């Protein structure tokens, strides 16, 4: 969570981060969200409970952060919240992921506005029906922030999944390319949880102890058809979910591949899919790769990125004074600001872009209640 001051008169320097705050979810809420994420017995009651509890958790975090900053809620103009996607429906074409047709989110800006007394804006990443396929939410922030540097830059949002935004040196929004690429830390984390009962591979230590299994790597590459699709393309939650993980594990155990070698090979596959996408689909030589997300905290993955991009400058978001852990929050603030000002904030980044539109639902606090 971030407190951001947005300068409406300076398009090159849109925002200044005033404060950041990390608010861990209650363990029972986290478990509920994981159940919804994995669709384990989800029903209307569970979704409703999660929606209210998640929004209440956000409101409590906002109250704590404002108290720490000694700022009254009345001094805050607007809250921007992305929501938590629990379901996406993707039109399938020949067995491959195609057009996004529906997303269900929890975390309601109307409830948040009522709880905090601050006007709130959300639902930025509902499907963009003006464009051929959904692209990553952070694309708009990437364009606003990095286009001013006049370089061929590839920004990687490397969290649970990896998505990219290619920014041309002239900053032309119509020349951008933004797309999901393939698996990220989410796939590594799932394997760590099943093999080691650990939430993740801290600093890539386990992967660093392993060796590369070409046999397993080739099996995964043959099984996974997503990276070969032409971008822009949408990566749903099911692509690298439980079925994919179990397929990898069954084959690895059948071949008696050591557990560290499994993690090592998966890490290499994650970086390889990114490198392959750049080779196949980015129109020009990239001068700089900027990496954000949880992958920045994995030294082994960062080492692999440098190995696969030996002649390209590799940087982290933090090198640009953008805190990687809070990028989505900064993006939400920017999208919210553009929404209430009536400025187009859909993500762009298509070779054949749809029309520029305004994303977001505005819930304004009036003395007589909430008005949508």
N, C-alpha and C positions, 0 to 999 in steps of 0.2 A: 504494500500500500504506500502511495506517495502523496505528498502535498506539493502541488505544482502551481507556479505562477506563469500564466500564458500571456505573452506580449502580442496583442492583435495587430500591432503596427509594424512588426518586424518579422517578415516571412522567413528570413534566414536563421533566426534564433527564436524559435517558437516558444520555448519553455525553459524555465529555471526550476530545478528541484529544490524545494525548501526543506523538506524532511522526508525520511523514509521510515516505515514501520513494518516489522514482520510479526504477524499475529497467527500463531499456530492454531489449527482447528482443534476443538475438543475431540479426543480419540473416538468417541462414539459417533460424532458427526463425520469424521474421516472414514470410518468403517461404512457408514451409510452411503457416502459418496462413492466409495469403491464398489459397493454392491450395485449401485445404479450404473456405474461405469462399465461393470462387467455383466450387467443385466441379470443379476442373480435374484430371481423372484420379485422383480420390480412390479409394483402395482400403483394405482392412483393414490392410495393412502401414503405409500412410501415416498412417492414423488412430491406430494404436497408437504409432507413433513420436512423433507430435505430442502425444499424451496424456502420454507419459512425459517428453518434453523440456519441455513446458510446466510440468508439475508440478515437475520438477527446477529449472526456472528460478525458480519461486515459492519453493522451499525455499532456494535460494541468496540470493534477495532478502531473505527473512526473517532469514537468518543475518547478512547485512550490516547490516540495520537494527538488529537487537538488539545487535550489536557496537558500532554507533555510539552507541546509547543506553546502553551498558554494562549491559545487562540479560541475565541468564541465561535460557535457554529454559525452565528449570524454573519460572520465575516467571510464565510465560504460561499462563493457564487453557485457552484455546481459540483455534483458528484458524477463521475463517469464510471460505469461498471460494465464489464464484458459479459458476465454471467458464466455459467458452467454448463457446457453442452453434455447432455446425457444420451442423446440419440441423434443420428443423422441417417437420412435415407438417400441413397445414391442410385441414380439410374444406371443399370448395368448394360454394357454394350460388349457383346461377345466375351462375357465373363470378366471384363475389365471395368474399373471404376470410371464412371462418366460424369454426367451433370448432377450436381447436388439439387435435390428437390425439396428437402425439408430438414430442419434442425429444431430440436426441442432443447430449451435451456431452462435452468433454474437459477435463482438469484434475481428477484424482481425489483426493478428500479422504483416502482410505485410503492411497494412495501418499504423499501429503503428510504424513500423520501418521507414517508409517514413516520418512520422510527427516528430519523435524524432531524427532521424539520428542515432539510436542505433539498432543494430541487435536484432531481437525479435524471440521468440519461443512460440508456443501455440498449441492449439488443442490436449491437453494431454488426455482429457477424451472422445475421440471418442471411439466407441465400440471396445473392445478387442476380436477380432475374434479368437484368439488363445485359449481362455478360455471359459468355459461353460456358464458363465453369468457375466455381468458387476459388478464390485465391487467399493467401494468408492475411490475417487481420493486420499484422505489423507492416505490411507493404506501404501503407500511406505514411507512417512515421519514417520508414526508411527513406522514402523519396524526399520528404520535407527536410530531413536532417542531413542526408549524405549527398544530395544533388549539388550542394554548394561547393563541394571540394573539387569538382571538375576533373574527376578521375573515373576510370572504368572500375567500378567497385561491385563486388558480390557480397551481399550481407546474408549470413547464414543464421537463421533462428534455430539453433540446435538444442532442442529440449527433448521431450518425449518422442517427437517426430522432428525431422529436419525439413525446413522450407527455406527458400532463397528469394532474394530480391536482387535482380541485376539492375544497377544504376548506370546509364551511359554517361560519358564524360560531359556531354552537353546538357544533361539533366532533363532531357525531353521526356515527359511522362508517357507519351505514346510509344516510345522506344523501349520502355521498361519491360522486363520479363519477371514475373513473380509466380512461383509455383511450389507446391509440395514436392519433395524429392524422394524421400524414403524414410527408413526407420532411424530412430535416434536412441537416446538413453532409455526410453521406455522399454525397448526390446531387451537391452542389456540388463535393466533392473528386473524384469520379469524372470530372466534366466538366473540371476543372482538369488532371487527369492526362492526359486525352486531347487537350485543346486546347493546353496549355502545357507538358506534361511536368513539372508541379510537383505536389507532394503535396496542396497546399491553397492557398486564396486568403488569404494572410497579411493579417490585419486588414481583409479586404474591399477591398483596394486595387484589384484588377482590376474587381470589381463596381462600385466607385465611379467608375471611368473610363467605364463603359458607360452606355447609355441603355435605357429600357424599350421592349421590343418587344411591343406589344399582340397582334400576330398570333401570335407564338410562345406567349405567355401563354395565349391562348384555345385554341390547339392542345393545349397540355399539360393545361389544365383539362378539355377534352373527352375527352382520352385517359385521364385518371386518374380512375377511378371510386371509389377508396378513400375520399377525404375525404367523400363524400356519404353513406357508410354510417352508420347510427345506432350510436353507441357504447353499451356498450363493444365494441371490436373489436380484433382481433389483426393486427399488421403483421409478416408474415413477411419473410425475407431476400430473397425473389425480387421483391417488389413494385417496389422502386426499384433493381433490379440492372442488369445489363448490357443486357438487352433494352430496358428503359425508356430508358436513357441513349442507346443507339444510335438509338432512334426519335426522340428529341429532336434529336440531332445531324444525322440524315439530313434532317429537315424544316428545321432551321435552315440547313443548307448549301444545300438546294434553294432557299430564299428569300434566300440570300446575306446572312444576318444576321451582322454582325461578332461576333467572339469575345467581346469585353467585354460586348456587349449580351446574349449568351446567358447569361453568368454573372450579370449584373444581373437579368435577367428571372427566372432560376431562383431567385435569392435572394428576390425579391419574391413568387414563387409559394410558397416555403417559409413565409414569414410570413403570406401571405394565407390559406393553408389553416388555420393556427392561429387567426387572427381569425375565419374563417368557422365553425370548430367552436365557438368561444365564442358567437358570435351564434346559432347553430342549436340548441346542445345544453346549454349551461350554464343552469340554471334561474333564477339570480338575477344581479343586477349584481355583477360582480367588482370589489372595492375595490383589489386589488393583484395584480399578476402578478410572480411570482418566477422568474427564469430561471437555470437551471444547465446545465452541459454545455459543449461546445466552442464553441457559438454565442456565449457570453459574450466570447470572444476575438476575435470578428469585429465590429468597430465598425460596419460597414455594416449588418449584420443587426440589431444593437441599435438603430441609428437607425430602421430600418424598423419594429421592434416599437413604438417610441414613436410613430411616424407612424400605425400602424394602431390603437393604443390611446391616443388623445390625452387622454382624460379618466380614465385609470387610472394609478395609481402603478406604475412599472416598476422593479423591483429585481433585483439579482443575489444568488445564494446567499451570496456573500462578504459581502454587507451584513448577513447573519445569522450571520456567522462560521462558515459551512459552506464549506469549500474545494470548489469545483465539481469539480475534477479528481479528488477523492477521495470523492465522494458515494457511489458504488457500493460502495467499500470500507467506509465507515462503515455503510452499509445491511447489508452482509454480516455485520459484527460484531454489529449489533443483532439480525438474524434468527437468527444462531447462538446468541446469548445466550437469546433467547426459546425456541428449539428445545430446548436442554438443560434449561430450566426448566419445560418443558411448557406454555408459553403460546401461544395461537393466534397465528400469524404469517403466515397467508395474507393476501393483499394487500387483499381487500375492494374496495370501490369499484364495486359493481354496483347498478343500480337494483333488481334483484331478486337479492340476494346469496345465494350458497350458504352452507353451514354453515361456521363458523369451524373451521379445522383447523391442525395443526402441520406446517410444511414443514421438510425437511432430513434428511440422512442423517448420523448421528453415528458417527465412527470414533474409539474411545477407545483410548488407549495404556495397555496393562498391561505388567507386567514379562515376561509370557509372549507378548507380541505384540499385534497390533491386533484389537480386537473391534468388530464392526459393531452 
